[in-house]
Amino acid sequence: NEGSQEKNKKKVSADNVDDIVSKTLAQIHERQGKLDAAIRTYERLIELRPNQREQYQEEIIRLKAKKGQGSNEEE
């Protein structure tokens, strides 16, 4: 039983790190001009953290508006 508890602790920690990295990753994508990748990352964050949906949705709207201004998108 200790083994499964330890496994669960590691999973929770990995999930927490993934959440932090994902927001940072979205910001990095944006700085690199990879707006579609940034949008996808924020969409994933909404799935991971539905309680922060409004915040991430605002970022998506902002990025889509930025895309519409003709910035170059490279994947």
Phi and psi in degrees as GROMACS dihedral restraints (atoms count N, CA, C in turn):
[ dihedral_restraints ]
;  ai    aj    ak    al  type     phi  dphi    fc
    3     4     5     6     1   -61.5    20    10
    4     5     6     7     1   -38.3    20    10
    6     7     8     9     1   -60.4    20    10
    7     8     9    10     1   -43.4    20    10
    9    10    11    12     1   -70.6    20    10
   10    11    12    13     1   -33.8    20    10
   12    13    14    15     1   -65.6    20    10
   13    14    15    16     1   -41.9    20    10
   15    16    17    18     1   -63.7    20    10
   16    17    18    19     1   -40.6    20    10
   18    19    20    21     1   -61.3    20    10
   19    20    21    22     1   -43.5    20    10
   21    22    23    24     1   -64.2    20    10
   22    23    24    25     1   -39.7    20    10
   24    25    26    27     1   -60.6    20    10
   25    26    27    28     1   -44.1    20    10
   27    28    29    30     1   -63.5    20    10
   28    29    30    31     1   -39.9    20    10
   30    31    32    33     1   -64.0    20    10
   31    32    33    34     1   -44.9    20    10
   33    34    35    36     1   -61.5    20    10
   34    35    36    37     1   -44.9    20    10
   36    37    38    39     1   -61.1    20    10
   37    38    39    40     1   -43.8    20    10
   39    40    41    42     1   -62.7    20    10
   40    41    42    43     1   -40.7    20    10
   42    43    44    45     1   -62.6    20    10
   43    44    45    46     1   -43.1    20    10
   45    46    47    48     1   -62.6    20    10
   46    47    48    49     1   -43.9    20    10
   48    49    50    51     1   -63.5    20    10
   49    50    51    52     1   -40.8    20    10
   51    52    53    54     1   -60.1    20    10
   52    53    54    55     1   -41.1    20    10
   54    55    56    57     1   -61.7    20    10
   55    56    57    58     1   -46.5    20    10
   57    58    59    60     1   -65.2    20    10
   58    59    60    61     1   -47.3    20    10
   60    61    62    63     1   -63.1    20    10
   61    62    63    64     1   -37.4    20    10
   63    64    65    66     1   -63.7    20    10
   64    65    66    67     1   -42.4    20    10
   66    67    68    69     1   -65.4    20    10
   67    68    69    70     1   -43.9    20    10
   69    70    71    72     1   -62.9    20    10
   70    71    72    73     1   -41.6    20    10
   72    73    74    75     1   -61.6    20    10
   73    74    75    76     1   -42.0    20    10
   75    76    77    78     1   -59.8    20    10
   76    77    78    79     1   -42.0    20    10
   78    79    80    81     1   -65.7    20    10
   79    80    81    82     1   -39.2    20    10
   81    82    83    84     1   -64.8    20    10
   82    83    84    85     1   -45.6    20    10
   84    85    86    87     1   -55.9    20    10
   85    86    87    88     1   -44.1    20    10
   87    88    89    90     1   -62.5    20    10
   88    89    90    91     1   -46.2    20    10
   90    91    92    93     1   -60.4    20    10
   91    92    93    94     1   -31.6    20    10
   93    94    95    96     1   -83.9    20    10
   94    95    96    97     1    -1.4    20    10
   96    97    98    99     1    82.3    20    10
   97    98    99   100     1    10.2    20    10
   99   100   101   102     1   -92.6    20    10
  100   101   102   103     1    71.8    20    10
  102   103   104   105     1   -68.0    20    10
  103   104   105   106     1   -37.3    20    10
  105   106   107   108     1   -62.9    20    10
  106   107   108   109     1   -40.5    20    10
  108   109   110   111     1   -65.8    20    10
  109   110   111   112     1   -39.3    20    10
  111   112   113   114     1   -63.6    20    10
  112   113   114   115     1   -43.2    20    10
  114   115   116   117     1   -61.7    20    10
  115   116   117   118     1   -45.7    20    10
  117   118   119   120     1   -60.7    20    10
  118   119   120   121     1   -38.1    20    10
  120   121   122   123     1   -65.6    20    10
  121   122   123   124     1   -43.4    20    10
  123   124   125   126     1   -64.8    20    10
  124   125   126   127     1   -35.8    20    10
  126   127   128   129     1   -62.7    20    10
  127   128   129   130     1   -38.9    20    10
  129   130   131   132     1   -66.5    20    10
  130   131   132   133     1   -39.1    20    10
  132   133   134   135     1   -62.3    20    10
  133   134   135   136     1   -35.3    20    10
  135   136   137   138     1   -61.6    20    10
  136   137   138   139     1   -39.3    20    10
  138   139   140   141     1   -65.7    20    10
  139   140   141   142     1   -40.5    20    10
  141   142   143   144     1   -75.9    20    10
  142   143   144   145     1   -34.1    20    10
  144   145   146   147     1  -133.3    20    10
  145   146   147   148     1    71.8    20    10
  147   148   149   150     1   -59.7    20    10
  148   149   150   151     1   -24.2    20    10
  150   151   152   153     1   -69.3    20    10
  151   152   153   154     1   -14.6    20    10
  153   154   155   156     1  -111.0    20    10
  154   155   156   157     1    20.9    20    10
  156   157   158   159     1   -52.3    20    10
  157   158   159   160     1   -46.6    20    10
  159   160   161   162     1   -59.8    20    10
  160   161   162   163     1   -44.7    20    10
  162   163   164   165     1   -60.0    20    10
  163   164   165   166     1   -48.4    20    10
  165   166   167   168     1   -70.4    20    10
  166   167   168   169     1   -34.3    20    10
  168   169   170   171     1   -63.7    20    10
  169   170   171   172     1   -38.8    20    10
  171   172   173   174     1   -61.4    20    10
  172   173   174   175     1   -40.1    20    10
  174   175   176   177     1   -63.9    20    10
  175   176   177   178     1   -41.8    20    10
  177   178   179   180     1   -62.0    20    10
  178   179   180   181     1   -45.8    20    10
  180   181   182   183     1   -60.5    20    10
  181   182   183   184     1   -44.8    20    10
  183   184   185   186     1   -61.5    20    10
  184   185   186   187     1   -43.7    20    10
  186   187   188   189     1   -66.9    20    10
  187   188   189   190     1   -39.2    20    10
  189   190   191   192     1   -64.8    20    10
  190   191   192   193     1   -37.8    20    10
  192   193   194   195     1   -65.9    20    10
  193   194   195   196     1   -41.7    20    10
  195   196   197   198     1   -62.1    20    10
  196   197   198   199     1   -41.1    20    10
  198   199   200   201     1   -60.8    20    10
  199   200   201   202     1   -39.6    20    10
  201   202   203   204     1   -67.4    20    10
  202   203   204   205     1   -15.9    20    10
  204   205   206   207     1   -83.5    20    10
  205   206   207   208     1     5.8    20    10
  207   208   209   210     1    89.2    20    10
  208   209   210   211     1    20.1    20    10
  210   211   212   213     1   -71.3    20    10
  211   212   213   214     1   147.3    20    10
  213   214   215   216     1   -72.4    20    10
  214   215   216   217     1   133.4    20    10
  216   217   218   219     1  -111.1    20    10
  217   218   219   220     1   121.3    20    10
  219   220   221   222     1  -121.2    20    10
  220   221   222   223     1   135.1    20    10
